[in-house]
Amino acid sequence: MQPIPSVHELFMHVRRLDHVGYTVVPNAVSPERLEPIRERFDALIADHENVPSAVVDGASTSVKGVGSIDLHRFFELNPVFEDFMDLPAVLPIVQAARNHDVVLLSSAMGNFRAPNTPAATLWHRDGGPYMRLTIYLDDVTEEMGPTAVVPGSHKDPNRPPPWANHENQPRALPGMAPLPAPAGTCLINDTNIWHTAMPNRSSRPRRLVWVVYKWSTQVYDVRPEWYHSPEFIARQTDPVRRALLGCTD
Ligand SMILES: O=C(O)CCC(=O)C(=O)O
């Protein structure tokens, strides 16, 4: 179990989220816990044609044909993935940034980007504002196609301009920050920040998990197949997890 952030760390993360639109939590998942998670993730990717919630070139992919695989209803695909719902090193930061009024937007998504592939996503913002976690299952180097952000752009009234993307790939923008990081790192970002994926120029796949939280009062019509199944919600007994799932008991 990774330790919860100290009051000082909490303050710094919340300030960074507010000022620059993202913050990075190192060691959010320990190497011992990552190992079984990666094994099960790989098994699902290898068999993705038989995983009903797996989609090739799906929602996270604006550049089609690069072999990006999304695993929807991620928490439900294996019990070891459920821990990403309420990571002790991360959830207190999201709660502090959102006045302790957060629920899950959807049932999370695993994502696989194949080696030696162009960027599967162009510069965009996701809207909201929601709070998104990107949990790195691998050591992601700059060559492996990390997520990149433009710090502070969550406060920009505009979306990234069309010229930010060229020939179906993101351009290098002034002030952009690619975010390579070791396995187990969690990036937290305001979903209004301008962000993109970068090309994976390495011979290794990039594997990560996205978890998105919203204020309980924010209305978001998530597609039913991306939301938790009633059976999954019914079997949760932990009060924190039930609250994150929107249960009001
Ligand atoms: O793949 C990435 O690093 C970014 C993906 C993304 O921007 C998105 O799904 O909204």
The ligand as an ORCA input file, in Angstrom:
! r2SCAN-3c Opt
* xyz 0 1
  O      -2.537      8.714    -25.394
  C      -2.255      9.754    -24.821
  O      -1.151      9.930    -24.292
  C      -3.257     10.850    -24.759
  C      -4.646     10.342    -25.061
  C      -5.642     11.408    -24.966
  O      -5.309     12.511    -25.064
  C      -7.051     11.169    -24.751
  O      -7.492     10.025    -24.812
  O      -7.787     12.143    -24.440
*
